[in-house]
Amino acid sequence: MAGMSIWTALSAASSALSAVQALRQGQSQSAMYELQGEMALANAEREAVNAELQANEVLRNLQRTNAAAIARGFAGGVSGFSGSAKLIQEVNEKFAGRDFKNLQVAAKEKRSFGQIQSMMFQEAADAAVESSVFDALSTAASGVMTAYKFQTGGAPEAVSGYQGYANQVTQYGAQPGLLGGNMALPDYMKSPYNIG
């Protein structure tokens, strides 16, 4: 009796520790995923800001190149705001505008991608917590069943009146099956229900 109660206590303690460990592991994984989500947002924001800084640099370069084109035009004795000087400025603005727009789109996409990654990590964090709760409950239920088996008398008979396979074979006899081998089937010829 004393041995059984020690095993019961050990089984219950082991199950409780395993359940707590499963919960803590889930919380740890959840925190890790949340941190990765925050890092993904921070990285995306950094990349977006870098793209915006590049876009601003494109505008500064445009100002410098157009100022140089205007100065060359006036230095050559013509208006810096018309003719070939104006054409150079328009071409510069076209290419700079395209680059600026592409960098602005890239910044927006980087932010969106960071938010998507963050949401995926948040989903993983939630799943880790849910999974750990399920593991903890499964472990606890298994521990309760094991502890119950160690108690005096153990688990009750699964199905009342169940005699087991060997008893059925003895009772009905072994008949050859359709595909060969033996099959435990009732002998219908000896059955009280046989009318013929």
C-alpha positions in Angstrom: 0.0 0.0 0.0 2.7 2.5 0.9 4.6 1.6 -2.3 1.5 2.3 -4.3 0.9 5.8 -2.7 4.6 6.7 -3.3 4.2 5.8 -7.0 1.0 7.7 -7.2 2.6 10.8 -5.7 5.6 10.5 -7.9 3.5 10.1 -11.0 1.3 13.1 -10.1 4.4 15.2 -9.3 6.1 14.2 -12.5 3.0 15.0 -14.6 2.6 18.4 -12.8 6.2 19.3 -13.5 5.9 18.2 -17.1 2.7 20.3 -17.5 4.4 23.4 -16.0 7.4 22.8 -18.2 5.2 22.7 -21.3 3.5 25.9 -20.3 6.8 27.7 -19.7 8.2 26.4 -23.0 5.2 27.8 -24.8 5.5 31.1 -23.1 9.2 31.2 -23.9 8.6 30.4 -27.6 5.8 33.0 -27.7 8.2 35.7 -26.3 10.8 34.7 -28.8 8.4 35.0 -31.7 7.1 38.3 -30.4 10.7 39.6 -30.2 11.3 38.4 -33.8 8.2 40.2 -34.9 9.4 43.4 -33.3 12.8 42.9 -34.9 11.2 42.4 -38.3 9.3 45.7 -37.9 12.4 47.5 -36.8 14.4 46.1 -39.8 11.7 47.0 -42.2 11.5 50.5 -40.8 15.2 50.9 -41.1 15.2 49.7 -44.7 12.3 52.0 -45.5 14.1 55.0 -44.0 17.2 54.1 -45.9 15.1 54.1 -49.1 13.6 57.4 -48.3 17.1 58.8 -47.6 18.2 57.6 -51.0 15.2 59.2 -52.5 16.1 62.5 -50.8 19.7 62.1 -52.1 18.2 61.7 -55.6 16.5 65.1 -55.2 19.7 66.7 -53.9 21.6 65.3 -56.8 18.9 66.7 -59.2 19.3 70.1 -57.7 23.1 70.0 -58.1 23.0 68.8 -61.7 20.3 71.2 -62.8 22.1 74.1 -61.0 25.3 73.1 -62.9 23.3 73.0 -66.2 21.8 76.4 -65.6 25.3 77.8 -64.7 26.8 76.3 -67.9 24.0 77.8 -70.0 24.5 81.3 -68.5 28.3 80.9 -68.7 27.9 80.1 -72.4 26.0 83.3 -73.0 22.5 81.8 -73.3 19.6 81.6 -70.9 20.1 78.7 -68.4 16.3 78.2 -68.4 15.8 77.6 -72.1 17.2 75.7 -75.0 19.6 72.9 -74.5 20.1 73.8 -70.8 16.4 73.5 -70.3 16.3 70.1 -72.2 19.1 68.8 -69.9 17.1 69.8 -66.9 14.0 68.1 -68.1 15.8 64.9 -68.9 17.5 65.0 -65.4 14.1 65.6 -63.8 12.5 62.7 -65.7 15.2 60.2 -64.6 15.3 61.6 -61.0 11.6 61.5 -60.7 11.5 57.9 -61.8 14.2 57.0 -59.3 12.5 59.0 -56.5 9.2 57.3 -57.2 10.8 53.8 -57.2 12.5 54.5 -53.9 9.3 55.8 -52.3 7.5 52.6 -53.5 10.3 50.5 -52.1 10.1 52.2 -48.7 6.3 51.6 -48.6 6.8 47.9 -49.6 9.5 47.4 -47.0 7.1 48.7 -44.3 4.3 46.5 -45.6 6.6 43.4 -45.7 7.8 44.2 -42.1 4.2 44.3 -40.9 3.3 41.1 -42.7 6.4 39.4 -41.1 5.4 40.8 -37.7 1.8 39.4 -38.0 3.2 36.0 -39.0 5.5 36.0 -35.9 2.5 37.0 -33.8 0.5 34.1 -35.2 3.4 31.8 -34.4 3.5 33.2 -30.8 -0.2 32.6 -30.3 0.1 29.1 -31.7 3.0 28.4 -29.4 0.9 29.4 -26.4 -2.1 27.3 -27.5 0.1 24.3 -28.3 1.7 24.5 -24.8 -1.6 24.7 -23.1 -2.8 21.6 -25.1 0.5 19.8 -24.2 0.1 20.7 -20.5 -3.5 19.5 -20.4 -2.5 16.2 -22.2 0.3 15.6 -19.8 -1.9 16.4 -16.8 -4.6 14.0 -18.1 -2.1 11.3 -18.8 -0.7 11.8 -15.3 -4.1 11.5 -13.7 -4.7 8.3 -15.5 -1.3 6.9 -14.5 -1.9 7.9 -10.9 -5.3 6.3 -11.0 -3.8 3.1 -12.2 -1.4 3.1 -9.2 -4.2 3.5 -6.7 -5.6 0.4 -4.9 -7.7 -1.6 -7.3 -6.3 0.2 -10.4 -8.6 1.1 -13.3 -12.0 -0.6 -13.6 -12.7 -3.2 -16.2 -13.0 -1.4 -19.6 -16.2 -3.2 -20.7 -18.4 -5.0 -18.2 -18.8 -8.7 -19.2 -15.9 -8.7 -21.8 -14.4 -12.2 -21.9 -11.5 -11.6 -24.2 -10.6 -13.0 -27.6 -9.3 -16.3 -26.4 -12.5 -17.1 -24.7 -14.5 -16.3 -27.8 -12.4 -18.6 -29.9 -12.9 -21.4 -27.4 -16.6 -20.8 -27.2 -17.3 -20.6 -31.0 -14.4 -22.7 -32.4 -12.0 -21.7 -35.1 -13.4 -21.9 -38.6 -11.3 -21.4 -41.7 -11.8 -18.0 -43.2 -12.6 -17.1 -46.8 -8.9 -16.1 -47.4 -7.4 -19.0 -45.5 -6.3 -19.1 -41.9 -8.6 -19.4 -38.9 -11.3 -17.0 -38.0 -13.3 -17.0 -34.8 -16.8 -17.2 -36.0 -19.9 -18.8 -34.5 -20.8 -22.2 -35.8 -24.2 -21.4 -37.2 -25.0 -25.1 -37.7 -25.1 -25.5 -33.9 -26.9 -22.3 -33.3 -30.3 -22.5 -31.6 -31.5 -20.1 -34.3 -30.9 -22.6 -37.1 -34.4 -23.4 -38.4 -33.4 -26.0 -41.0 
